[in-house]
């Protein structure tokens, strides 16, 4: 019954694709093609970036030439109307993020123009603007905080005589601005940053390039996790059972059990030789 349903779905999908292909081949007035993309994204790890300047324009600056398919794709976007697309419409409204401060930071970083104020917010440093300041106004809506920000925009506030103005802002901003200021500190201040002890990080998986680093880190994380959770660690030793075929080839194999614990887990069914487990104390 399941096989019949899957076959039916496959036939329906094939029929839809055939109808679309037939439409494309018989459409009397041509088709309007719209290509959508984000010109601020990083280049893809493989292939080529259609939005990049064509290699034909900068041949002398390139060491490696792109594939013909990449050059053709770029020519569609960069050439004249006769051989390429007829226009570009740039969308400015951000639909993915509704946080005005985060939008402002992203725009500054993309343009390579991160402001001193937002740099200070990200690193938890004092600022001449209240904590909720974004897009030229205090998002908290308080008149005092708006006034503090307006004064900071004045030229004389940037002088050495007004170097202590950030202390004035820290004393007079509202509670909402203080909370917002704390939430904007997104850059860690070192390996001992207390935020690393939050649950979302304590239980997060980690990826490492080398196994020796992975094993050492896992041992440290296990001890740290046990301390934070108030638990104790029990080390479970793997029990390897040699197959009959392996014993036939090497009868004294069982005498090498201790060495098995030192072998790579990829050679042992993806199992660690010693596995630390955290259990409740008591």
Order of alpha helices (4+ residues) and beta strands (2+ residues): alpha-alpha-alpha-alpha-beta-beta-alpha-alpha-alpha-alpha-alpha-beta-alpha-alpha-beta
